């Protein structure tokens, strides 16, 4: 997909790509310049390990998008290929 860089140096990531990456407004991404290309990845979510009466679990430091049936199915299909 082709997009443009505005006068402030911002790049608009087309909606189809944002949807494919599951990126939402305000979510952080990492951008790296490698071999003449820009690579954009969703930034890892900071989390902590909690141990309580419910057991041991990992709790994200910030809210995450909901994990839907559709997302789980897509991940399963992707790993089966």
MOLINZI-V488517 format. One record per pair of residues at least 24 apart in sequence whose C-alpha atoms are under 6 Angstrom apart, sorted by sequence separation. I is the first residue (numbers start at 0). J is the second residue. D is the distance in Angstrom with one decimal. If there is no record, write none. Layout:
BEGIN
I_J_D, I_J_D
END
This chain:
BEGIN
none
END
